[in-house]
Each structure stands twice: as structure tokens, then as C-alpha cells.
Amino acid sequence: MKRSLLVLLQLALLNLAVQAADKESGFVSLFDGQSFAGWQHSGNWVVEDGAFRRNAKGGSLTYTNATVPDDFELRFDWKVSKGCNSGVYYRPGQVEYQILDNVYSPYGENARQAAGSIFFCMAPKKDVTHPFGAWNTGRVICKGSVIEHWLNGERVLSFDYTDPKWAKYVKLLGIRGGDLTGRNGKLWLQDHGHDVWFRNLSWREIPPGEALVPDSTFEPMPVTGAALEKEQARVRGMLERAKKKAGK
């Protein structure tokens, strides 16, 4: 048997094992590892070695079979090219699990734009990413007003967005146009101009009786110095544009 056929067979068997495990644990597989069944894009994504790969300009890859449940857990693997910026959008508007090469992307200087953050809102508590070219595991867990992001097996973000302690972060996202209270949106994988890979995507709906308690010790990484100055300048620009638009 040729090596390419052997690899395809191994990937198919691995995907079947993953789907069986997902079914046993209440997860629904969102990707069969071989096709774009249930997904929509503009021709700029390919399926490569059991993963989605963005390899040309053209836009996001969107899951169309269902909207994201109100209370859910999403699991996925991701890998970036050098300097890559991408994201997993799971609620309407600008609510994004940031995917990033923290070392070589200019966005990496700001922790609120680092991998595992809610982009332009809440930084993770630390950087546990693997280098570009290596696979990472991601999880998003949302129940009520509690949001958690996991990265490579660690809970790096965990908070209740109704807690006054986090009001300034929620406001920051609002200035960008994001709304953490939004529901009934599509899951989509961002094309931000760089090659990026995703695989093993699955989710489950969290039942009403299952609680999600935020980590009371969670503290996001700080943003200081030049990174903070750039962010503040960006915010001023956003507010000025919004003011002009409202005055029309």
C-alpha cells in the first residue's frame, strides 16, 4: 500500500475513534476529517491530513448545520503558521477565542490579543502556547454569564461577565462592537490573511443542571507600556468614528 493511502487510512481510523469518544461523552463531531460537510467557505480552505487549512485569501469558514448553543462546550485543535493571526468566533459580533503566534505576530505584544484571549477584551492568565507549526488544544465553555477558555489543558481564562470587577473589560469589547450577551450565532473560523489549521472540532450542549463556577483566583495578564498606548489610541479612534457615524 502506498504511503499516502496508508496515511489517509490511519487518519480515517483516528477520526472514527475521535467521533466514537465524542458520542460517548455527549459531544457532537462538527468535522468528519475528510470533507466540508456542514461547512461553508469561498474556496480558500482545504482539507489536509484530517484538518481544515486556510491556504488562500477568501474569508472565513462557517459551520452551517446549527447555531452555537446558548450553554456549550467547544473543543478543537489548532496550529498556526509563523506570524499567524486567526480566531474562533462563537457568539454574535466580536466574541472570539484568539488564535495567534504569540512570538512572531505583532499582536502578541498585547495580552488582550494573545492566543487564548477573548480578543480585545480579556487576556489569559498566562501564555502556554506551543511554537508555530505545532498543534495546540483549545476549549471554550460557556454557561449563563460565565465564560472559560482553555489552552493546552490549562484553564487560562475564567470569569462571570456580570461581575462588576470585569466591567471595564466588557466595556472595552463593547467599544469594538462585541457583546458577550449575544446568542444564537454561527461558529466560524477566521481568515485573517495567514495559513492556519483546525481539526477535531466538536461541541456539546451543557444541560441546565450542570454548573460552571468561575475561577475566583483568575487574573488576566496585564497590558502595559507601548502595547497599552497603542490599544488606547485604537480605542480613541473607534470612539471618534462612532461619534461621527452617530452625527450623520
Contacts in CASP RR format, 6 or more apart in sequence:
PFRMAT RR
TARGET T0000
AUTHOR 0000-0000-0000
METHOD contacts of the structure
MODEL  1
MKRSLLVLLQLALLNLAVQAADKESGFVSLFDGQSFAGWQHSGNWVVEDG
AFRRNAKGGSLTYTNATVPDDFELRFDWKVSKGCNSGVYYRPGQVEYQIL
DNVYSPYGENARQAAGSIFFCMAPKKDVTHPFGAWNTGRVICKGSVIEHW
LNGERVLSFDYTDPKWAKYVKLLGIRGGDLTGRNGKLWLQDHGHDVWFRN
LSWREIPPGEALVPDSTFEPMPVTGAALEKEQARVRGMLERAKKKAGK
1 9 0 8 1.000
7 49 0 8 1.000
11 33 0 8 1.000
11 49 0 8 1.000
11 50 0 8 1.000
12 34 0 8 1.000
15 32 0 8 1.000
15 33 0 8 1.000
15 34 0 8 1.000
15 50 0 8 1.000
18 29 0 8 1.000
18 200 0 8 1.000
18 202 0 8 1.000
19 29 0 8 1.000
19 32 0 8 1.000
21 27 0 8 1.000
22 28 0 8 1.000
22 29 0 8 1.000
22 202 0 8 1.000
23 29 0 8 1.000
25 204 0 8 1.000
26 204 0 8 1.000
27 73 0 8 1.000
27 75 0 8 1.000
27 202 0 8 1.000
27 203 0 8 1.000
27 204 0 8 1.000
28 202 0 8 1.000
28 203 0 8 1.000
28 204 0 8 1.000
29 201 0 8 1.000
29 202 0 8 1.000
30 38 0 8 1.000
30 63 0 8 1.000
30 65 0 8 1.000
30 187 0 8 1.000
30 201 0 8 1.000
30 202 0 8 1.000
30 203 0 8 1.000
31 39 0 8 1.000
31 52 0 8 1.000
31 198 0 8 1.000
31 199 0 8 1.000
31 200 0 8 1.000
31 201 0 8 1.000
31 202 0 8 1.000
33 47 0 8 1.000
33 50 0 8 1.000
33 51 0 8 1.000
33 199 0 8 1.000
34 47 0 8 1.000
34 50 0 8 1.000
35 47 0 8 1.000
36 45 0 8 1.000
36 47 0 8 1.000
36 61 0 8 1.000
38 63 0 8 1.000
38 64 0 8 1.000
38 65 0 8 1.000
39 52 0 8 1.000
39 61 0 8 1.000
39 62 0 8 1.000
39 63 0 8 1.000
39 64 0 8 1.000
40 61 0 8 1.000
40 62 0 8 1.000
40 64 0 8 1.000
41 58 0 8 1.000
41 59 0 8 1.000
41 60 0 8 1.000
41 61 0 8 1.000
41 62 0 8 1.000
42 58 0 8 1.000
42 59 0 8 1.000
43 56 0 8 1.000
43 58 0 8 1.000
44 54 0 8 1.000
44 55 0 8 1.000
44 56 0 8 1.000
44 57 0 8 1.000
44 58 0 8 1.000
44 59 0 8 1.000
44 191 0 8 1.000
45 52 0 8 1.000
45 53 0 8 1.000
45 54 0 8 1.000
45 55 0 8 1.000
45 61 0 8 1.000
45 191 0 8 1.000
46 52 0 8 1.000
46 53 0 8 1.000
46 55 0 8 1.000
47 53 0 8 1.000
48 55 0 8 1.000
48 197 0 8 1.000
50 199 0 8 1.000
51 77 0 8 1.000
51 79 0 8 1.000
51 197 0 8 1.000
51 198 0 8 1.000
51 199 0 8 1.000
52 61 0 8 1.000
52 189 0 8 1.000
52 197 0 8 1.000
52 198 0 8 1.000
52 199 0 8 1.000
53 195 0 8 1.000
53 196 0 8 1.000
53 197 0 8 1.000
54 61 0 8 1.000
54 86 0 8 1.000
54 189 0 8 1.000
54 191 0 8 1.000
54 193 0 8 1.000
54 194 0 8 1.000
54 195 0 8 1.000
54 196 0 8 1.000
54 197 0 8 1.000
55 195 0 8 1.000
57 191 0 8 1.000
57 193 0 8 1.000
58 191 0 8 1.000
59 191 0 8 1.000
60 89 0 8 1.000
60 188 0 8 1.000
60 189 0 8 1.000
60 190 0 8 1.000
60 191 0 8 1.000
61 188 0 8 1.000
61 189 0 8 1.000
61 191 0 8 1.000
61 198 0 8 1.000
62 186 0 8 1.000
62 187 0 8 1.000
62 188 0 8 1.000
62 189 0 8 1.000
63 186 0 8 1.000
63 187 0 8 1.000
63 188 0 8 1.000
63 201 0 8 1.000
64 186 0 8 1.000
67 184 0 8 1.000
67 185 0 8 1.000
67 186 0 8 1.000
68 74 0 8 1.000
68 90 0 8 1.000
68 91 0 8 1.000
68 183 0 8 1.000
68 184 0 8 1.000
68 185 0 8 1.000
68 186 0 8 1.000
68 187 0 8 1.000
68 203 0 8 1.000
69 203 0 8 1.000
69 205 0 8 1.000
69 206 0 8 1.000
70 142 0 8 1.000
70 144 0 8 1.000
70 183 0 8 1.000
70 184 0 8 1.000
71 142 0 8 1.000
71 143 0 8 1.000
71 144 0 8 1.000
71 205 0 8 1.000
71 206 0 8 1.000
71 207 0 8 1.000
71 208 0 8 1.000
72 90 0 8 1.000
72 140 0 8 1.000
72 141 0 8 1.000
72 142 0 8 1.000
72 203 0 8 1.000
72 204 0 8 1.000
72 205 0 8 1.000
72 206 0 8 1.000
73 139 0 8 1.000
73 140 0 8 1.000
73 141 0 8 1.000
73 142 0 8 1.000
73 203 0 8 1.000
73 204 0 8 1.000
73 206 0 8 1.000
74 88 0 8 1.000
74 90 0 8 1.000
74 139 0 8 1.000
74 140 0 8 1.000
74 141 0 8 1.000
74 187 0 8 1.000
74 201 0 8 1.000
74 202 0 8 1.000
74 203 0 8 1.000
75 137 0 8 1.000
75 138 0 8 1.000
75 139 0 8 1.000
75 200 0 8 1.000
75 201 0 8 1.000
75 202 0 8 1.000
75 203 0 8 1.000
76 88 0 8 1.000
76 137 0 8 1.000
76 138 0 8 1.000
76 139 0 8 1.000
76 198 0 8 1.000
76 199 0 8 1.000
76 200 0 8 1.000
76 201 0 8 1.000
76 202 0 8 1.000
77 135 0 8 1.000
77 136 0 8 1.000
77 137 0 8 1.000
77 138 0 8 1.000
77 198 0 8 1.000
77 199 0 8 1.000
77 200 0 8 1.000
78 86 0 8 1.000
78 88 0 8 1.000
78 99 0 8 1.000
78 135 0 8 1.000
78 136 0 8 1.000
78 138 0 8 1.000
78 196 0 8 1.000
78 197 0 8 1.000
78 198 0 8 1.000
79 132 0 8 1.000
79 133 0 8 1.000
79 134 0 8 1.000
79 135 0 8 1.000
79 136 0 8 1.000
79 196 0 8 1.000
79 197 0 8 1.000
80 86 0 8 1.000
80 99 0 8 1.000
80 100 0 8 1.000
80 101 0 8 1.000
80 132 0 8 1.000
80 133 0 8 1.000
80 194 0 8 1.000
80 195 0 8 1.000
80 196 0 8 1.000
80 197 0 8 1.000
81 101 0 8 1.000
81 132 0 8 1.000
81 133 0 8 1.000
81 194 0 8 1.000
81 195 0 8 1.000
81 196 0 8 1.000
82 101 0 8 1.000
82 104 0 8 1.000
82 132 0 8 1.000
82 133 0 8 1.000
83 100 0 8 1.000
83 101 0 8 1.000
83 103 0 8 1.000
83 104 0 8 1.000
83 105 0 8 1.000
83 132 0 8 1.000
83 194 0 8 1.000
84 99 0 8 1.000
84 100 0 8 1.000
84 101 0 8 1.000
84 105 0 8 1.000
84 132 0 8 1.000
84 192 0 8 1.000
84 194 0 8 1.000
84 195 0 8 1.000
84 196 0 8 1.000
85 99 0 8 1.000
85 100 0 8 1.000
85 101 0 8 1.000
85 105 0 8 1.000
85 107 0 8 1.000
85 192 0 8 1.000
85 193 0 8 1.000
85 194 0 8 1.000
86 99 0 8 1.000
86 100 0 8 1.000
86 189 0 8 1.000
86 190 0 8 1.000
86 191 0 8 1.000
86 192 0 8 1.000
86 194 0 8 1.000
86 196 0 8 1.000
87 96 0 8 1.000
87 97 0 8 1.000
87 98 0 8 1.000
87 99 0 8 1.000
87 119 0 8 1.000
87 189 0 8 1.000
87 190 0 8 1.000
87 192 0 8 1.000
87 196 0 8 1.000
88 96 0 8 1.000
88 97 0 8 1.000
88 99 0 8 1.000
88 140 0 8 1.000
88 187 0 8 1.000
88 188 0 8 1.000
88 189 0 8 1.000
88 190 0 8 1.000
88 198 0 8 1.000
89 95 0 8 1.000
89 96 0 8 1.000
89 97 0 8 1.000
89 186 0 8 1.000
89 187 0 8 1.000
89 188 0 8 1.000
89 189 0 8 1.000
89 190 0 8 1.000
90 96 0 8 1.000
90 97 0 8 1.000
90 140 0 8 1.000
90 142 0 8 1.000
90 187 0 8 1.000
91 142 0 8 1.000
91 179 0 8 1.000
91 180 0 8 1.000
91 182 0 8 1.000
91 183 0 8 1.000
91 185 0 8 1.000
92 179 0 8 1.000
92 182 0 8 1.000
92 183 0 8 1.000
92 184 0 8 1.000
92 185 0 8 1.000
93 177 0 8 1.000
93 178 0 8 1.000
93 179 0 8 1.000
93 182 0 8 1.000
94 119 0 8 1.000
94 120 0 8 1.000
94 173 0 8 1.000
94 174 0 8 1.000
94 176 0 8 1.000
94 177 0 8 1.000
94 178 0 8 1.000
95 118 0 8 1.000
95 173 0 8 1.000
95 178 0 8 1.000
95 179 0 8 1.000
95 180 0 8 1.000
95 182 0 8 1.000
96 118 0 8 1.000
96 119 0 8 1.000
96 190 0 8 1.000
97 116 0 8 1.000
97 117 0 8 1.000
97 118 0 8 1.000
97 138 0 8 1.000
97 140 0 8 1.000
97 149 0 8 1.000
98 113 0 8 1.000
98 114 0 8 1.000
98 115 0 8 1.000
98 116 0 8 1.000
98 117 0 8 1.000
98 118 0 8 1.000
98 119 0 8 1.000
99 115 0 8 1.000
99 116 0 8 1.000
99 190 0 8 1.000
99 196 0 8 1.000
100 107 0 8 1.000
100 108 0 8 1.000
100 113 0 8 1.000
100 114 0 8 1.000
100 115 0 8 1.000
100 116 0 8 1.000
100 129 0 8 1.000
101 115 0 8 1.000
101 132 0 8 1.000
102 108 0 8 1.000
102 114 0 8 1.000
102 115 0 8 1.000
102 127 0 8 1.000
102 129 0 8 1.000
103 131 0 8 1.000
103 132 0 8 1.000
104 132 0 8 1.000
107 113 0 8 1.000
107 114 0 8 1.000
108 114 0 8 1.000
109 226 0 8 1.000
109 227 0 8 1.000
110 223 0 8 1.000
110 227 0 8 1.000
110 228 0 8 1.000
110 230 0 8 1.000
110 231 0 8 1.000
111 117 0 8 1.000
111 123 0 8 1.000
111 124 0 8 1.000
111 220 0 8 1.000
111 221 0 8 1.000
111 222 0 8 1.000
111 223 0 8 1.000
111 227 0 8 1.000
112 119 0 8 1.000
112 120 0 8 1.000
112 121 0 8 1.000
112 122 0 8 1.000
112 123 0 8 1.000
112 172 0 8 1.000
112 220 0 8 1.000
112 223 0 8 1.000
112 231 0 8 1.000
113 119 0 8 1.000
113 120 0 8 1.000
114 123 0 8 1.000
114 124 0 8 1.000
114 127 0 8 1.000
114 221 0 8 1.000
115 124 0 8 1.000
115 127 0 8 1.000
115 129 0 8 1.000
115 136 0 8 1.000
115 151 0 8 1.000
116 124 0 8 1.000
116 138 0 8 1.000
116 149 0 8 1.000
116 151 0 8 1.000
116 156 0 8 1.000
116 157 0 8 1.000
117 123 0 8 1.000
117 124 0 8 1.000
117 149 0 8 1.000
117 157 0 8 1.000
117 220 0 8 1.000
118 147 0 8 1.000
118 149 0 8 1.000
118 157 0 8 1.000
118 173 0 8 1.000
120 172 0 8 1.000
120 173 0 8 1.000
120 176 0 8 1.000
121 169 0 8 1.000
121 170 0 8 1.000
121 172 0 8 1.000
121 173 0 8 1.000
121 176 0 8 1.000
121 178 0 8 1.000
121 180 0 8 1.000
122 157 0 8 1.000
122 159 0 8 1.000
122 166 0 8 1.000
122 169 0 8 1.000
122 173 0 8 1.000
122 220 0 8 1.000
123 157 0 8 1.000
123 220 0 8 1.000
123 221 0 8 1.000
123 222 0 8 1.000
123 223 0 8 1.000
124 149 0 8 1.000
124 151 0 8 1.000
124 156 0 8 1.000
124 157 0 8 1.000
124 220 0 8 1.000
124 221 0 8 1.000
125 156 0 8 1.000
125 157 0 8 1.000
125 218 0 8 1.000
125 219 0 8 1.000
125 220 0 8 1.000
125 221 0 8 1.000
126 154 0 8 1.000
126 156 0 8 1.000
126 221 0 8 1.000
127 221 0 8 1.000
128 151 0 8 1.000
128 152 0 8 1.000
128 153 0 8 1.000
128 154 0 8 1.000
128 156 0 8 1.000
129 136 0 8 1.000
129 151 0 8 1.000
129 152 0 8 1.000
130 136 0 8 1.000
130 152 0 8 1.000
135 199 0 8 1.000
136 151 0 8 1.000
136 152 0 8 1.000
137 150 0 8 1.000
137 151 0 8 1.000
137 152 0 8 1.000
137 153 0 8 1.000
138 149 0 8 1.000
138 150 0 8 1.000
138 151 0 8 1.000
138 152 0 8 1.000
138 153 0 8 1.000
139 148 0 8 1.000
139 149 0 8 1.000
139 150 0 8 1.000
139 151 0 8 1.000
139 153 0 8 1.000
140 147 0 8 1.000
140 148 0 8 1.000
140 149 0 8 1.000
140 150 0 8 1.000
141 147 0 8 1.000
141 148 0 8 1.000
141 150 0 8 1.000
141 206 0 8 1.000
141 212 0 8 1.000
142 148 0 8 1.000
142 206 0 8 1.000
142 212 0 8 1.000
143 206 0 8 1.000
143 210 0 8 1.000
143 211 0 8 1.000
143 212 0 8 1.000
144 212 0 8 1.000
145 160 0 8 1.000
145 161 0 8 1.000
145 162 0 8 1.000
145 180 0 8 1.000
145 181 0 8 1.000
146 158 0 8 1.000
146 159 0 8 1.000
146 160 0 8 1.000
146 161 0 8 1.000
146 212 0 8 1.000
146 213 0 8 1.000
146 214 0 8 1.000
147 157 0 8 1.000
147 158 0 8 1.000
147 159 0 8 1.000
147 161 0 8 1.000
147 180 0 8 1.000
148 155 0 8 1.000
148 157 0 8 1.000
148 158 0 8 1.000
148 212 0 8 1.000
148 214 0 8 1.000
148 215 0 8 1.000
149 155 0 8 1.000
149 156 0 8 1.000
149 157 0 8 1.000
149 158 0 8 1.000
150 156 0 8 1.000
155 215 0 8 1.000
157 218 0 8 1.000
157 220 0 8 1.000
158 214 0 8 1.000
158 215 0 8 1.000
158 218 0 8 1.000
159 165 0 8 1.000
159 166 0 8 1.000
159 214 0 8 1.000
159 215 0 8 1.000
159 218 0 8 1.000
160 166 0 8 1.000
160 214 0 8 1.000
161 170 0 8 1.000
161 180 0 8 1.000
161 181 0 8 1.000
163 214 0 8 1.000
169 220 0 8 1.000
170 180 0 8 1.000
172 235 0 8 1.000
173 179 0 8 1.000
173 180 0 8 1.000
175 235 0 8 1.000
175 238 0 8 1.000
175 239 0 8 1.000
175 242 0 8 1.000
176 238 0 8 1.000
187 203 0 8 1.000
189 196 0 8 1.000
189 198 0 8 1.000
190 196 0 8 1.000
206 212 0 8 1.000
223 231 0 8 1.000
END
